[in-house]
Amino acid sequence: MIDPNSMPNERNSSSSRSIICTLFEGDYHLGLGALINSLYARGFRGELYAGFRGELPPWTRTRAQKNGAGWLYQVGEGYNIHFLPVSTEKHLNNYKADFVLALMSQLGPETEKFFFFDPDIIVRVEWDFFERWAAQGIAVCEDINDYLPRNHPVRQAWKEYARQHELPIRQEQDRFYNGGFFGLRREEKDFLECWKELFELRARNGADLGGLRLCEFSYPYLSNDQDLMNLALMLVDHTISGIGPEGMGFRPGGYVMSHAAGEIKSWRKRFVWEALKGRAPTGMDKEFVQYTRTPIEVCSGPQLALKRMAVKVGSLIGRFYARGGV
């Protein structure tokens, strides 16, 4: 749960009608810094609420100010990060609905839109796009494996599971969405309530919410946070405004976000070594390095210089391999 004392006082709350939130722990603070910088570059000004376990990011230590049980960090004029310690045994991927619902309840009704980003996402499009997107319905982006038709046996099992628990299906879906981003209006909060309820049901069925995967691939085939999110979207009758996999950079042609999905994150890669093994730096890797410098310097100056050089060398090696030089 979020400590209520970590929330900003009403007099210090943003007057913005939209907020951004995220959850992180460990070295994901590096991705968070790049996300914050990319949002700044794309015109976002307002309040970002970052729930975390463990320590504050090293890059906050000279500028973060205590604010109740949390901390306030000013990125730039009109752009603030509220670091909120969270206490939960759930894997943070399984805590997203709880976190956003808690923010909704503790922030004033003037806050109308809520956007959640995983801390391994880079924003590529101007912020106004997101504001207009969420005004059209629940904003989501398709996953790498984007198609799960309504008559697929797995989706049919989900629907049967919902009926068993007296959860009516309100709309059919054929697309499969990624849980790393969503945007919604306060009036669509029942989507989050359904998502949270599904987690509670799975826990009562014996699923371990402390892990990323909730169960083995057995009936009802609800194996992770994204499966439950996709089922929750079937339990509400709100308009869903979805973008294809290119929206997260999973396919060519995207311009909205880049998502470093997978276990090897950009900040963990040894770019030259990976390139020598035939894996040149990706577009996401290059964008991560691009957004590690300003307004937040997420690594020390020498570390940033090494990362930038490693990306360049790795890209050169990659082109050499691609041309059949080895």
Backbone bond lengths (Angstrom), bond angles and torsions (degrees), N, CA, C in turn:
res aa  C-N    CA-C-N  psi(-1)  N-CA   C-N-CA  omega(-1)  CA-C   N-CA-C  phi
1 M - - - 1.459 - - 1.521 110.18 -
2 I 1.343 116.03 157.32 1.460 121.13 173.97 1.515 108.27 -83.14
3 D 1.313 116.97 132.73 1.451 120.45 173.95 1.515 108.33 -68.28
4 P 1.354 119.26 119.55 1.465 120.25 -179.92 1.515 112.65 -56.36
5 N 1.340 117.05 -28.58 1.458 120.07 179.97 1.517 112.74 -71.48
6 S 1.334 116.54 -12.15 1.463 119.08 178.98 1.517 111.91 -87.98
7 M 1.336 116.84 -9.47 1.456 120.32 179.71 1.518 109.63 -76.85
8 P 1.352 117.45 147.72 1.459 120.07 178.98 1.516 110.75 -64.96
9 N 1.326 115.75 148.26 1.451 119.65 174.64 1.518 109.72 -65.52
10 E 1.332 116.49 153.28 1.452 120.85 -176.44 1.522 111.22 -56.20
11 R 1.334 115.99 -38.00 1.466 118.19 -177.87 1.524 112.06 -69.22
12 N 1.356 116.36 -19.86 1.458 119.76 179.60 1.515 112.62 -100.52
13 S 1.335 117.63 -1.42 1.447 120.17 -177.01 1.514 110.64 -69.64
14 S 1.328 114.39 150.67 1.456 119.22 179.04 1.520 110.64 -68.89
15 S 1.302 115.99 146.43 1.460 120.39 174.03 1.523 111.03 -88.00
16 S 1.348 116.36 0.13 1.457 120.29 179.85 1.520 110.10 -62.43
17 R 1.324 115.50 147.71 1.453 120.60 179.53 1.530 111.24 -88.98
18 S 1.337 118.03 -2.96 1.462 122.54 178.43 1.517 109.42 -134.07
19 I 1.323 115.60 145.16 1.461 119.68 173.29 1.528 108.69 -133.34
20 I 1.333 114.67 159.35 1.468 122.52 175.27 1.517 107.11 -112.87
21 C 1.319 116.99 146.36 1.460 119.67 175.32 1.523 110.01 -141.11
22 T 1.327 114.62 160.46 1.460 121.97 179.46 1.516 109.00 -157.71
23 L 1.322 116.35 170.07 1.462 123.28 176.18 1.526 108.47 -133.30
24 F 1.337 116.55 140.72 1.470 117.66 -179.83 1.522 109.88 -155.71
25 E 1.321 114.60 162.94 1.457 123.16 170.37 1.518 108.24 -157.66
26 G 1.319 116.00 162.10 1.457 120.69 177.14 1.515 112.80 60.67
27 D 1.345 116.06 -143.16 1.462 119.83 -175.01 1.527 113.68 -74.87
28 Y 1.318 117.47 2.09 1.465 119.50 174.98 1.528 111.40 -65.60
29 H 1.340 117.66 -10.22 1.460 119.01 175.83 1.534 110.61 -62.26
30 L 1.339 116.71 -25.43 1.468 119.64 178.16 1.527 110.39 -68.15
31 G 1.322 116.03 -44.60 1.457 119.20 175.00 1.511 111.96 -64.85
32 L 1.344 116.81 -38.20 1.461 120.63 178.02 1.521 110.78 -59.10
33 G 1.324 117.26 -44.88 1.461 120.32 179.17 1.515 112.08 -58.65
34 A 1.335 116.64 -42.32 1.465 120.17 178.96 1.528 110.98 -67.38
35 L 1.354 117.52 -39.25 1.467 120.79 175.87 1.524 110.30 -59.67
36 I 1.332 117.15 -47.60 1.465 121.61 -179.97 1.520 110.50 -58.65
37 N 1.333 116.90 -44.83 1.459 120.70 -179.71 1.519 112.15 -65.06
38 S 1.337 116.90 -39.20 1.460 119.57 179.87 1.525 110.76 -66.84
39 L 1.327 117.29 -38.01 1.465 120.74 176.57 1.523 110.82 -63.33
40 Y 1.323 116.13 -41.15 1.462 120.53 178.28 1.529 110.57 -61.47
41 A 1.342 115.81 -45.10 1.458 120.42 -179.25 1.522 112.02 -64.54
42 R 1.335 116.94 -27.13 1.464 121.31 -177.94 1.526 112.79 -95.97
43 G 1.326 116.43 12.31 1.448 120.03 169.30 1.518 116.66 96.09
44 F 1.338 118.79 4.00 1.465 118.75 178.74 1.521 109.82 -71.55
45 R 1.335 114.88 131.34 1.453 122.31 170.23 1.518 106.48 -135.68
46 G 1.297 117.01 128.25 1.449 120.72 -176.79 1.509 110.20 158.01
47 E 1.338 115.97 -148.94 1.451 121.96 -173.50 1.522 110.30 -113.99
48 L 1.326 116.03 131.96 1.459 122.51 174.89 1.523 107.48 -118.87
49 Y 1.336 116.28 126.95 1.457 122.43 -178.55 1.527 108.51 -105.97
50 A 1.334 115.36 117.02 1.464 121.57 -176.36 1.525 109.46 -113.00
51 G 1.335 116.48 104.69 1.454 120.23 174.18 1.517 109.11 -79.09
52 F 1.334 117.07 139.74 1.466 118.82 -176.25 1.515 111.18 -147.79
53 R 1.343 113.74 156.29 1.463 122.53 168.94 1.522 107.86 -116.99
54 G 1.313 116.30 144.97 1.456 118.94 178.06 1.515 111.72 95.23
55 E 1.333 115.36 -137.52 1.461 121.92 -174.06 1.527 111.44 -98.12
56 L 1.327 115.16 155.11 1.461 120.37 170.46 1.524 109.57 -64.89
57 P 1.329 118.37 151.12 1.468 119.97 176.49 1.522 111.35 -57.78
58 P 1.322 117.54 142.96 1.467 120.01 179.03 1.522 112.87 -57.05
59 W 1.338 116.84 -31.47 1.466 119.44 -176.89 1.526 113.63 -74.18
60 T 1.331 117.81 -2.27 1.477 120.29 178.54 1.519 112.81 -97.36
61 R 1.301 118.36 -11.22 1.465 120.89 -162.29 1.522 114.54 -64.95
62 T 1.306 118.30 -27.95 1.465 119.09 -178.74 1.520 112.69 -92.82
63 R 1.352 117.60 -10.92 1.468 119.05 -174.30 1.526 113.92 -125.95
64 A 1.307 118.81 -13.64 1.475 119.97 -178.96 1.526 109.74 -73.23
65 Q 1.336 115.47 134.99 1.459 121.38 179.47 1.522 109.40 -111.41
66 K 1.325 115.87 136.36 1.464 119.94 178.54 1.518 109.40 -61.24
67 N 1.331 115.11 136.21 1.463 121.09 -179.41 1.520 107.66 -142.00
68 G 1.343 116.56 90.88 1.454 120.24 -172.03 1.518 108.85 66.87
69 A 1.341 116.43 -129.45 1.462 120.76 176.56 1.521 111.28 -90.34
70 G 1.335 116.95 1.13 1.457 121.68 179.65 1.516 111.09 -113.72
71 W 1.332 115.23 -163.91 1.459 121.47 -179.27 1.521 108.76 -138.98
72 L 1.330 115.51 147.38 1.454 122.73 177.26 1.524 108.83 -114.13
73 Y 1.320 116.09 130.93 1.469 121.70 -178.77 1.523 107.89 -128.12
74 Q 1.318 117.25 119.68 1.460 121.16 179.92 1.524 109.27 -91.12
75 V 1.328 114.90 116.58 1.466 120.84 179.92 1.520 109.62 -77.11
76 G 1.318 115.09 -45.40 1.458 121.81 -178.73 1.514 107.90 -168.16
77 E 1.303 116.48 -176.70 1.450 121.20 -178.77 1.527 110.51 -56.55
78 G 1.344 116.14 117.91 1.453 120.77 176.89 1.516 115.60 78.53
79 Y 1.323 118.44 12.23 1.471 122.00 -177.07 1.522 108.16 -133.11
80 N 1.332 117.23 111.32 1.461 122.60 -175.78 1.522 111.65 -125.18
81 I 1.328 115.27 143.55 1.456 121.51 173.90 1.524 107.80 -110.14
82 H 1.335 115.69 126.85 1.454 121.97 175.43 1.527 107.62 -103.90
83 F 1.324 116.48 110.94 1.459 121.18 178.22 1.527 108.58 -88.54
84 L 1.314 116.61 118.11 1.452 122.63 -174.93 1.527 110.09 -118.13
85 P 1.329 119.08 113.72 1.463 119.82 176.53 1.524 110.27 -66.13
86 V 1.323 116.51 135.97 1.456 120.75 178.66 1.524 109.10 -117.93
87 S 1.307 114.83 146.63 1.455 121.45 179.91 1.519 107.92 -120.51
88 T 1.299 116.36 102.43 1.462 121.75 179.12 1.514 108.90 -153.37
89 E 1.322 115.66 147.37 1.456 120.38 174.59 1.520 111.39 -90.91
90 K 1.312 116.88 -5.04 1.455 120.22 179.25 1.531 110.65 -72.18
91 H 1.320 115.94 151.01 1.459 119.61 165.58 1.522 106.55 -60.74
92 L 1.325 117.40 140.32 1.463 119.19 -174.44 1.532 112.53 -61.80
93 N 1.336 117.72 -26.32 1.466 119.40 175.08 1.531 111.48 -64.27
94 N 1.322 115.50 -24.02 1.458 120.46 -178.66 1.526 112.70 -96.56
95 Y 1.315 115.99 7.57 1.466 121.97 -175.08 1.529 112.60 -113.97
96 K 1.320 117.25 2.71 1.468 120.50 -172.30 1.523 112.06 -62.41
97 A 1.327 117.34 -47.76 1.466 119.61 -178.60 1.525 110.78 -61.85
98 D 1.334 117.39 -43.15 1.471 121.22 178.33 1.526 110.51 -57.23
99 F 1.327 115.60 -45.72 1.468 121.32 -174.90 1.520 111.23 -64.67
100 V 1.320 116.50 -48.05 1.469 119.12 -178.01 1.524 110.68 -67.96
101 L 1.321 117.46 -39.13 1.467 119.80 176.85 1.531 111.19 -62.21
102 A 1.332 117.11 -38.88 1.467 120.01 177.78 1.525 110.53 -64.18
103 L 1.333 117.30 -40.57 1.457 120.02 176.75 1.521 110.98 -63.19
104 M 1.326 116.24 -42.89 1.466 119.83 179.30 1.523 111.27 -58.03
105 S 1.328 116.41 -40.68 1.459 120.21 -176.26 1.518 112.26 -74.37
106 Q 1.341 117.10 -26.35 1.459 119.95 -173.73 1.521 113.88 -102.56
107 L 1.325 117.21 -14.14 1.455 120.30 173.60 1.520 108.75 -95.04
108 G 1.301 116.67 154.50 1.455 120.78 -176.05 1.515 112.86 -66.98
109 P 1.323 116.58 161.38 1.469 121.21 -178.82 1.517 113.51 -64.57
110 E 1.336 117.19 -14.90 1.469 119.15 177.92 1.520 111.67 -68.24
111 T 1.346 117.35 -18.68 1.465 120.50 175.73 1.522 107.73 -82.13
112 E 1.325 116.11 109.23 1.461 121.39 -170.30 1.519 114.07 -99.46
113 K 1.342 117.35 -35.42 1.457 120.35 -175.90 1.516 110.32 -117.29
114 F 1.341 114.29 143.29 1.453 121.86 -178.48 1.524 108.62 -129.85
115 F 1.326 115.74 126.79 1.464 121.43 -179.86 1.523 108.86 -120.21
116 F 1.333 115.54 128.56 1.462 120.14 176.54 1.531 108.85 -110.55
117 F 1.340 115.77 131.38 1.466 122.50 174.62 1.518 108.88 -125.66
118 D 1.333 117.87 132.89 1.452 120.15 166.61 1.529 108.76 -63.29
119 P 1.342 118.12 150.67 1.463 119.83 -177.14 1.527 114.20 -78.79
120 D 1.326 117.66 12.57 1.471 120.26 173.85 1.528 110.34 -115.47
121 I 1.337 115.24 30.44 1.467 121.85 179.48 1.518 109.33 -114.25
122 I 1.312 115.94 142.88 1.463 123.92 171.75 1.520 107.20 -113.53
123 V 1.326 116.78 133.79 1.462 121.90 177.93 1.522 109.00 -90.59
124 R 1.333 116.03 131.06 1.466 121.12 -173.84 1.523 113.30 -112.93
125 V 1.323 118.12 -15.69 1.458 121.57 -174.13 1.523 108.76 -113.51
126 E 1.342 117.11 157.35 1.456 120.84 -179.40 1.534 110.68 -59.67
127 W 1.332 116.02 144.46 1.454 121.16 -173.42 1.526 112.71 -57.85
128 D 1.304 117.69 -32.98 1.461 120.47 -178.77 1.526 111.82 -56.30
129 F 1.326 117.55 -29.35 1.462 121.16 177.85 1.524 110.77 -59.01
130 F 1.339 116.85 -43.44 1.462 120.38 -179.10 1.523 111.34 -66.06
131 E 1.321 116.71 -40.28 1.462 120.26 179.15 1.530 110.29 -60.25
132 R 1.318 116.42 -44.95 1.466 120.44 -179.35 1.530 110.72 -70.50
133 W 1.319 116.36 -35.40 1.467 121.45 -179.76 1.523 110.37 -61.89
134 A 1.324 117.72 -51.61 1.462 121.04 -176.87 1.521 112.23 -68.47
135 A 1.319 117.25 -18.50 1.467 119.59 176.20 1.526 111.48 -71.76
136 Q 1.339 117.39 -15.59 1.465 121.76 -176.92 1.529 112.99 -93.91
137 G 1.335 118.04 -8.13 1.454 121.55 -176.95 1.515 109.77 147.98
138 I 1.333 117.63 -174.15 1.464 120.98 177.49 1.524 108.30 -66.80
139 A 1.325 116.45 118.33 1.460 122.17 -174.95 1.527 109.85 -87.42
140 V 1.324 116.46 121.66 1.460 122.56 179.45 1.525 109.05 -143.91
141 C 1.327 115.10 165.96 1.458 121.63 -177.23 1.522 109.14 -129.72
142 E 1.324 116.96 136.27 1.455 120.19 -177.61 1.524 111.60 -67.58
143 D 1.326 114.37 149.28 1.456 122.19 -178.70 1.534 110.04 -80.53
144 I 1.334 115.77 175.20 1.470 120.73 176.15 1.528 109.27 -56.11
145 N 1.335 115.42 -50.30 1.469 120.68 172.89 1.521 106.85 -90.12
146 D 1.319 115.72 90.54 1.455 120.90 -163.95 1.520 115.14 -90.86
147 Y 1.321 118.15 -12.92 1.465 119.80 -170.06 1.520 110.90 -116.25
148 L 1.328 115.81 118.69 1.459 122.10 174.35 1.530 105.94 -137.38
149 P 1.330 117.40 87.73 1.472 120.71 -171.12 1.523 112.81 -61.53
150 R 1.312 114.41 157.31 1.465 121.30 -174.39 1.524 113.35 -59.21
151 N 1.330 117.77 -26.35 1.463 120.97 -179.65 1.531 113.27 -98.37
152 H 1.322 116.53 6.42 1.460 120.56 176.28 1.530 108.58 -62.47
153 P 1.344 118.88 139.76 1.471 120.18 -177.35 1.524 113.59 -58.24
154 V 1.336 117.62 -32.08 1.465 119.19 178.14 1.526 110.40 -67.88
155 R 1.333 116.88 -47.06 1.466 118.44 179.57 1.531 110.92 -65.95
156 Q 1.316 116.87 -34.31 1.469 119.81 176.34 1.532 110.65 -62.61
157 A 1.339 116.46 -37.24 1.470 120.39 177.47 1.521 110.24 -65.79
158 W 1.330 117.45 -39.27 1.463 120.36 176.91 1.527 110.64 -59.38
159 K 1.342 115.50 -44.69 1.465 119.60 -177.96 1.532 110.39 -65.29
160 E 1.311 116.40 -38.53 1.461 119.48 177.46 1.523 110.90 -64.74
161 Y 1.322 116.04 -41.87 1.471 121.35 177.43 1.528 110.56 -60.17
162 A 1.333 117.06 -43.06 1.465 120.76 178.68 1.524 111.09 -62.58
163 R 1.324 116.51 -43.28 1.468 119.66 179.75 1.530 111.22 -63.20
164 Q 1.336 115.91 -38.21 1.467 119.89 179.44 1.523 111.71 -60.99
165 H 1.330 115.93 -28.63 1.464 120.65 -178.54 1.527 111.44 -105.32
166 E 1.333 115.58 19.07 1.469 122.75 175.43 1.524 111.92 56.55
167 L 1.325 115.17 42.36 1.462 122.19 175.31 1.525 107.47 -110.54
168 P 1.317 118.29 103.76 1.461 120.12 -174.63 1.529 113.05 -70.13
169 I 1.323 115.46 135.90 1.463 121.07 173.49 1.527 108.10 -77.20
170 R 1.319 116.34 123.06 1.462 120.69 -176.14 1.525 113.06 -102.96
171 Q 1.328 117.17 -18.93 1.459 119.08 175.81 1.519 109.57 -156.60
172 E 1.323 114.79 143.50 1.464 121.30 177.31 1.531 109.38 -82.23
173 Q 1.330 115.14 151.44 1.449 121.01 178.49 1.524 109.80 -135.53
174 D 1.322 115.41 148.21 1.456 121.67 174.82 1.530 111.96 -118.92
175 R 1.326 116.54 -17.78 1.462 120.30 -177.05 1.523 109.67 -98.26
176 F 1.342 115.36 152.26 1.462 121.56 -179.80 1.529 108.00 -115.48
177 Y 1.329 116.61 123.30 1.460 121.88 -170.79 1.526 111.98 -104.63
178 N 1.324 114.80 150.01 1.459 122.98 179.46 1.530 109.33 -83.40
179 G 1.341 116.38 139.45 1.454 120.81 -178.21 1.507 115.14 -84.68
180 G 1.332 117.52 3.51 1.460 120.36 -176.13 1.510 115.05 -76.68
181 F 1.324 117.01 -16.07 1.462 120.60 178.41 1.518 109.75 -146.90
182 F 1.305 116.74 140.94 1.452 121.85 166.17 1.523 108.81 -157.05
183 G 1.306 115.14 150.53 1.459 121.56 176.68 1.516 108.76 -133.98
184 L 1.305 117.15 139.97 1.456 119.82 -178.45 1.515 110.72 -155.70
185 R 1.325 114.89 161.98 1.453 122.43 174.87 1.528 109.28 -91.66
186 R 1.303 115.63 156.70 1.463 120.57 -179.44 1.521 111.67 -53.94
187 E 1.318 116.75 -36.43 1.465 120.64 -178.20 1.527 112.59 -66.85
188 E 1.335 117.41 -11.11 1.465 121.61 179.36 1.528 112.41 -102.78
189 K 1.328 116.82 18.74 1.457 121.22 -175.38 1.525 112.89 -63.01
190 D 1.352 118.49 -20.13 1.464 119.09 179.65 1.525 111.85 -63.36
191 F 1.348 117.39 -22.53 1.467 119.75 172.37 1.524 110.15 -60.96
192 L 1.336 117.38 -45.47 1.459 121.39 178.75 1.525 111.11 -66.75
193 E 1.321 116.78 -37.43 1.463 120.74 179.01 1.526 110.84 -64.76
194 C 1.333 116.93 -39.92 1.471 120.33 176.31 1.520 110.90 -65.22
195 W 1.320 116.40 -42.92 1.461 121.40 179.98 1.535 109.96 -60.74
196 K 1.336 116.04 -46.43 1.461 120.43 178.59 1.527 111.02 -62.68
197 E 1.327 117.21 -41.54 1.461 120.64 -179.89 1.523 111.00 -62.56
198 L 1.326 116.99 -36.98 1.462 120.11 178.57 1.523 111.39 -64.76
199 F 1.319 117.46 -39.58 1.461 120.05 175.35 1.528 110.49 -60.68
200 E 1.329 116.16 -42.82 1.463 119.72 -179.60 1.524 110.87 -64.14
201 L 1.327 116.96 -38.89 1.463 120.58 176.57 1.523 111.17 -62.97
202 R 1.316 116.11 -45.09 1.463 119.29 -178.81 1.526 111.11 -64.56
203 A 1.348 116.30 -36.31 1.468 119.18 177.17 1.521 110.44 -63.80
204 R 1.327 116.57 -40.49 1.471 119.46 178.09 1.527 111.14 -66.99
205 N 1.325 116.31 -24.75 1.467 120.74 176.72 1.526 112.16 -82.38
206 G 1.332 116.32 -1.16 1.460 120.03 176.88 1.513 115.56 103.10
207 A 1.330 118.48 3.19 1.461 120.54 179.03 1.520 110.55 -70.58
208 D 1.319 116.00 144.14 1.462 122.30 179.51 1.524 108.73 -92.19
209 L 1.334 117.32 105.27 1.460 120.48 -178.98 1.523 112.48 -76.68
210 G 1.316 117.15 -6.06 1.456 119.82 176.87 1.510 113.17 -78.31
211 G 1.329 117.43 -11.61 1.454 121.68 178.70 1.508 111.33 -106.80
212 L 1.314 115.70 164.24 1.462 119.65 179.97 1.514 110.65 -71.45
213 R 1.319 117.02 -40.85 1.468 120.54 176.13 1.524 108.69 -94.25
214 L 1.310 115.67 134.43 1.456 119.72 -176.23 1.519 112.66 -85.39
215 C 1.317 117.67 -26.31 1.464 119.45 -176.87 1.514 109.44 -164.03
216 E 1.304 116.38 170.26 1.453 120.55 171.58 1.524 108.99 -74.24
217 F 1.328 115.98 172.22 1.452 119.12 -177.62 1.529 109.66 -78.60
218 S 1.305 114.34 80.47 1.452 121.82 177.70 1.524 107.20 -139.53
219 Y 1.301 115.61 162.41 1.461 120.52 -177.08 1.535 110.91 -51.33
220 P 1.326 118.75 133.03 1.471 129.91 9.56 1.529 114.28 -95.68
221 Y 1.341 117.98 24.10 1.466 122.84 172.45 1.533 112.48 62.90
222 L 1.316 116.27 33.89 1.466 122.03 175.91 1.523 106.90 -102.42
223 S 1.324 115.99 92.13 1.452 118.66 -165.15 1.520 114.99 -104.20
224 N 1.308 120.17 -9.06 1.464 119.05 178.39 1.522 111.13 -160.58
225 D 1.322 115.14 -179.86 1.463 120.48 -175.94 1.522 112.35 -59.46
226 Q 1.327 117.55 -34.46 1.466 119.39 -178.75 1.519 112.03 -69.40
227 D 1.316 117.49 -37.12 1.462 119.55 176.85 1.529 110.23 -59.26
228 L 1.334 115.79 -46.01 1.457 119.50 -179.27 1.525 111.25 -67.03
229 M 1.312 117.47 -36.28 1.461 119.95 176.47 1.517 110.60 -62.51
230 N 1.331 116.66 -43.38 1.462 120.31 -179.47 1.523 111.84 -66.93
231 L 1.327 117.37 -36.15 1.456 119.27 174.73 1.530 110.41 -67.42
232 A 1.339 117.15 -40.20 1.469 120.36 178.59 1.521 111.35 -59.41
233 L 1.330 117.41 -35.97 1.462 120.58 178.12 1.525 111.49 -64.67
234 M 1.328 117.01 -25.04 1.464 121.13 177.52 1.528 112.20 -80.72
235 L 1.325 116.97 -14.26 1.460 121.44 -176.03 1.526 112.79 -94.66
236 V 1.328 117.23 -1.62 1.472 121.05 179.34 1.516 108.77 -121.14
237 D 1.314 115.86 157.37 1.462 118.96 -178.13 1.524 112.55 -108.10
238 H 1.324 117.29 24.10 1.458 121.36 176.56 1.533 110.33 -79.21
239 T 1.310 115.36 154.90 1.457 120.75 173.65 1.523 109.23 -65.75
240 I 1.323 115.86 136.09 1.465 121.32 176.09 1.517 108.04 -108.60
241 S 1.326 115.28 120.87 1.460 120.93 179.75 1.523 108.01 -104.21
242 G 1.322 116.44 97.68 1.457 121.49 -173.83 1.517 113.28 -107.45
243 I 1.315 115.34 144.31 1.470 123.63 173.27 1.518 107.42 -110.87
244 G 1.316 117.37 150.71 1.451 122.11 -178.58 1.519 113.13 -69.16
245 P 1.348 117.30 178.87 1.465 121.75 -178.19 1.535 113.53 -58.88
246 E 1.322 116.46 -24.55 1.472 118.97 177.80 1.522 111.56 -62.97
247 G 1.356 117.15 -21.19 1.462 120.95 -179.79 1.513 113.83 -63.79
248 M 1.340 117.19 -21.62 1.465 121.73 175.74 1.527 111.82 -112.79
249 G 1.317 115.92 12.73 1.455 119.24 179.06 1.507 113.96 78.47
250 F 1.344 117.82 14.85 1.457 120.55 179.28 1.525 111.63 -76.98
251 R 1.332 116.93 -20.23 1.460 122.89 175.75 1.518 108.53 -136.63
252 P 1.332 118.23 158.64 1.466 120.41 -179.60 1.525 111.73 -62.87
253 G 1.313 114.80 155.40 1.459 120.92 174.62 1.509 115.03 97.59
254 G 1.342 118.19 2.05 1.454 120.42 -177.66 1.517 112.56 -82.17
255 Y 1.322 115.51 155.12 1.460 120.90 179.31 1.529 111.76 -144.83
256 V 1.342 117.90 5.68 1.464 121.07 -173.56 1.523 111.70 -95.51
257 M 1.333 116.97 -55.47 1.463 122.21 -177.72 1.521 109.60 -144.94
258 S 1.329 115.36 162.45 1.461 122.81 165.49 1.520 106.60 -121.88
259 H 1.325 116.34 132.84 1.468 120.78 -176.15 1.526 108.30 -124.33
260 A 1.322 115.73 118.87 1.469 121.02 179.90 1.524 109.58 -82.64
261 A 1.333 116.22 61.96 1.462 120.88 -179.72 1.530 109.02 -67.42
262 G 1.318 116.35 152.84 1.461 120.34 -179.14 1.514 111.01 107.85
263 E 1.311 115.87 173.65 1.460 121.25 -173.01 1.525 113.17 -79.44
264 I 1.343 117.64 -34.78 1.470 119.69 -176.30 1.514 108.46 -91.34
265 K 1.313 116.92 99.93 1.452 122.31 -178.45 1.529 110.45 -79.40
266 S 1.318 114.80 158.24 1.465 119.58 -176.75 1.521 112.04 -57.53
267 W 1.333 117.82 -38.28 1.463 119.76 -177.14 1.521 112.98 -73.72
268 R 1.333 117.32 -11.46 1.462 120.41 179.00 1.528 112.82 -98.19
269 K 1.302 117.38 -9.97 1.469 120.39 -172.79 1.519 112.44 -76.35
270 R 1.305 114.34 142.68 1.466 121.85 168.77 1.531 105.12 -98.61
271 F 1.313 115.89 93.24 1.456 121.40 -165.39 1.529 113.69 -59.60
272 V 1.315 118.36 -40.87 1.470 120.37 -178.73 1.526 109.70 -69.19
273 W 1.332 116.91 -45.81 1.463 120.80 -179.19 1.526 110.29 -61.63
274 E 1.330 116.96 -43.46 1.463 120.72 178.94 1.530 110.35 -62.63
275 A 1.331 116.55 -40.65 1.468 119.87 -179.77 1.520 111.12 -64.37
276 L 1.330 117.06 -37.56 1.457 120.49 178.44 1.531 111.45 -65.77
277 K 1.314 116.41 -22.16 1.459 120.69 176.40 1.526 111.90 -93.37
278 G 1.335 115.11 10.23 1.463 119.53 176.01 1.510 115.18 92.53
279 R 1.341 117.30 10.14 1.456 120.72 -179.71 1.524 109.07 -118.77
280 A 1.317 115.24 90.14 1.457 120.98 -179.28 1.522 110.42 -70.08
281 P 1.337 118.39 158.91 1.468 120.64 176.89 1.528 111.16 -55.83
282 T 1.317 115.57 137.28 1.459 121.25 179.43 1.525 110.18 -85.40
283 G 1.326 115.12 172.00 1.453 119.51 174.65 1.517 111.41 -59.11
284 M 1.347 116.81 -38.96 1.461 120.67 178.09 1.515 110.98 -62.95
285 D 1.343 117.42 -41.07 1.462 120.52 178.38 1.531 110.80 -59.41
286 K 1.311 116.02 -43.85 1.465 120.08 -179.07 1.522 111.39 -66.17
287 E 1.330 116.12 -38.97 1.462 119.25 179.23 1.523 111.34 -69.68
288 F 1.325 116.76 -35.86 1.468 119.26 176.15 1.519 110.07 -58.86
289 V 1.318 116.88 -49.82 1.464 120.23 -179.00 1.525 110.37 -62.88
290 Q 1.326 117.01 -37.44 1.470 121.44 179.29 1.523 111.81 -57.92
291 Y 1.350 115.90 -35.80 1.467 119.76 -173.51 1.527 113.06 -104.93
292 T 1.316 117.49 28.88 1.468 120.01 178.68 1.530 112.34 -103.16
293 R 1.320 117.41 7.25 1.463 118.71 -170.68 1.522 114.79 -112.59
294 T 1.336 117.73 -43.39 1.456 119.72 -172.84 1.511 111.56 -146.25
295 P 1.330 117.95 144.49 1.473 128.67 -0.27 1.527 114.58 -75.22
296 I 1.345 117.10 -15.18 1.474 120.15 176.84 1.519 108.73 -100.78
297 E 1.318 116.37 128.23 1.468 120.73 173.24 1.522 106.73 -91.29
298 V 1.335 116.26 100.97 1.469 119.78 -170.21 1.526 112.49 -78.04
299 C 1.327 117.47 -18.00 1.467 122.42 174.81 1.522 107.12 -129.85
300 S 1.320 116.48 170.01 1.459 119.89 175.37 1.517 109.67 -67.20
301 G 1.325 116.50 159.87 1.465 121.28 179.45 1.518 113.51 -53.09
302 P 1.340 119.18 -50.10 1.470 120.55 178.32 1.525 112.93 -60.72
303 Q 1.337 117.23 -39.33 1.468 120.02 178.65 1.521 111.04 -63.74
304 L 1.329 116.28 -42.18 1.464 119.84 178.82 1.520 110.94 -63.37
305 A 1.332 116.28 -42.14 1.469 120.08 179.43 1.522 110.60 -61.23
306 L 1.335 116.85 -41.52 1.463 120.59 179.02 1.527 110.83 -64.87
307 K 1.331 116.88 -41.55 1.462 119.89 179.87 1.521 110.93 -63.92
308 R 1.331 116.89 -43.96 1.460 119.66 -179.57 1.527 110.52 -63.31
309 M 1.325 116.63 -41.83 1.457 120.13 179.31 1.524 110.59 -65.94
310 A 1.332 116.66 -41.37 1.466 120.38 -178.82 1.522 111.11 -63.26
311 V 1.332 117.51 -38.27 1.465 120.35 177.45 1.526 110.24 -63.86
312 K 1.327 117.52 -43.31 1.469 120.71 179.86 1.525 110.90 -63.07
313 V 1.340 116.58 -46.64 1.466 120.40 -179.09 1.533 109.71 -65.61
314 G 1.323 116.13 -43.56 1.455 119.51 178.97 1.518 112.39 -61.08
315 S 1.336 116.64 -37.78 1.469 120.45 178.55 1.515 111.17 -67.58
316 L 1.339 116.66 -39.08 1.467 120.28 176.87 1.527 110.77 -63.52
317 I 1.319 116.33 -43.84 1.474 120.15 177.46 1.514 110.40 -61.18
318 G 1.326 115.66 -41.58 1.457 120.36 179.55 1.521 112.53 -60.83
319 R 1.325 116.71 -41.79 1.480 119.85 178.19 1.523 110.55 -66.12
320 F 1.333 117.21 -36.48 1.444 121.75 178.96 1.538 110.65 -63.59
321 Y 1.339 115.72 -43.93 1.473 120.56 177.08 1.516 110.34 -63.20
322 A 1.338 115.91 -42.70 1.472 119.90 -176.65 1.516 111.99 -63.60
323 R 1.339 116.76 -28.25 1.456 119.70 -179.30 1.530 112.02 -88.62
324 G 1.324 115.37 4.31 1.453 118.71 176.90 1.502 113.64 81.52
325 G 1.366 116.52 24.85 1.451 119.82 -178.68 1.500 113.81 -72.07
326 V 1.312 117.81 -16.52 1.465 120.37 -179.30 1.513 108.77 -121.76
